[in-house]
Amino acid sequence: METIWIKEGKFNKLNTEEIKGLSDEQLIAYSDAKSENSLKGINDAIEGMMSKDDFEVFKKELADKDTDAKFKAYDEAFIKLQKQIKDNVKGVSKPNEFRKNLTEVAKSIKEARGSVGYKAVGTMAVSTNVTGQMPQAEREAGFNNVVRQAFTIRNGSNVYPINSTLAEWVEQSGIEGSAGMTAEGTAKTQLDWNYTVANASVKKITSYVKITEEMLGDIDGMMGEINGNLAYQIGLLEEAQLITGDGLTVNLNGIEKYAGALDLAPLNLTVENANNWDVLGACITQIKVNAKATANRIFMNPADVFLSIHGTKDTTNDYINPVTVVPNNTPGGAPSVFVWGVPVVESDSVTAGEYIVADMTKFTIRDKEGLRIEIGLDADDFTKNLVTIRGEKRLVSYIKANDVEAFVTGTFVAGKAFLETA
């Protein structure tokens, strides 16, 4: 079957089976010839229904249009002719015949526009044949949150609840006299002291999130995400306050408010080439001597832990330090590091270059209200479809006056200068 035979207009004689047997090139020629024939038939029909001048203008408008654009133009012409018969414009001498011809034009346009078109077969590729995201992306559930530090101060502290908003305790002070060896018939030695009532007030840590009802309802897990972020931010501030809080106005009483510097006189200027481990050992000793207590925590910045462990070597590059590393039996757990028998706790809340050595059983934290998260409406939230979610906790922290010697803090630079021989 030759392509030229199709273009001569003989395609009307092809049946369905013959069309299926055409090659790709013949199918393209068949489609083009059919479209051209349909357009010609519509063109001839409309020509008989327009004035000569109108039809010449119409043909000029079609001159540079592609097939689809021509069909659109015929649609517009058909609508115009419909209006002409409706309005019974002068020039329509045979309305019934005009209506009949108009119906034929409409039928021809419908059949021509509904014919199947073909395009040349080509290679398919994602870059050229796909619009949009294919294949469909597979998203992990949940959120990748900003990095969060671990909280360390509560662990090992003296923690228990409080019902009031004011914590009180009684401190002994001003001891005078002492016990003495007494001979028969002689006066005994006298002893006396004072009592002072001390106190600390409950303080509050808060934060809140304002969010639209749409975001809260449309994003899976958003409520849990808000709860987790509120809890973390409140815990982060608590951690910082438990170390640096000055106790004034709304602040908690932190360890550094009470802790003293390394100043045990017998240790001053006694160590040659003092290093960080010497400083920590001296602090442990000072707590034993002055507080009659046993240090159970050394808080250091993670960078200082690394530098202290790996920064002290002999001439053969062997480590010189009093560090003991104990394996952690918990799967995936980090090993425990001990210095002079006291565990080292790495904390981002401790400034690099500084340390805290302490008997944490002497640091009291009392919770008035644990973390509480509530949801409600604030101001014009209702009219704006907003929701306010707030989180807060209330607590008090303190070190009693007779226990302050159980806490030593400072910088490694100052500590080494205190110990270094003259």
LINDA-V31593 format. One line per field, one symbol per residue. ss: DSSP state (~ for helix, > for strand, _ for the rest). psi: psi as a letter, one per 40 degrees, with the letter a starting at -180 (. if undefined). burial: + if it has 24 or more other C-alpha atoms within 12 Angstrom, else -. A space follows every 50 residues. Layout:
ss = ???
psi = ???
burial = ???
This chain:
ss = __~~~~~__~~~~__~~~~~___~~~~~~~~~~~~~~~~~~~~~~~~___ _~~~~~~~~~~~____~~~~~~~~~~~~~~~~~~~~~_______~~~~~~ ~~~~~~~~~~~~~____________~~~~_____________________ _______>>>>____>>>>>>>>>>>>_____________>>>>>>>>>> >_>>>>>>>>>>~~~~~~___~~~~~~~~~~~~~~~~~~~~~~~_>____ __>_~~~~_>____~~~___>____~~~~~~~~~~~~~~~~_____>>>> _~~~~~~~~~__>_____>___>>>>_________>>>>__>>>>>____ ___>>>>>_~~~>>>>>>>>>>>>>>_____~~~_>>>>>>>>>>>>>>_ ~~~~~~>>>>>~~~~~~~~>__
psi = hidddddeeeddehadddddeiiddddddddddddddddddddddddeei iddddddddddedeiiddddddddddddddddddddefihegdgdddddd dddddddddddddeihiiiihihiidddehhahhihihhiiaigiiiiii hdddheighiiidiehhiihhiifhiaiiihhiheiiiiihiiiihhiii ihihhiiihhiiddddddhheddddddddddddddddddddedeheeibe iihideddiiihfhdeehfehhfhadddddddddddddddefihhehhhi iddddddddeehiaeefihhifhhhhihehheiiihhhhfehhhhhheeh hheiihhigeeehhhhhdhihhhihahhbfddeefihhhiiiihiiiihi deedeehhiaiddddddddhi.
burial = -----+----+--------------++-+++++++++++++++-+++-++ -------+--------+--++-+++-++--++--+------+-----++- ++--++-++--++------------------------------------- ++++--+---------+--------------------------------+ +++++++++++----+------+--++++++++++++++++++++-+--- ++++++++++++++--++-----+++++++++++++++-++-++++++++ ++-++--++--+--------+++-------------++++-+++++++++ -++++++++++++++++++++-+-------------++++++++++++++ ++++++++++++--+++++---
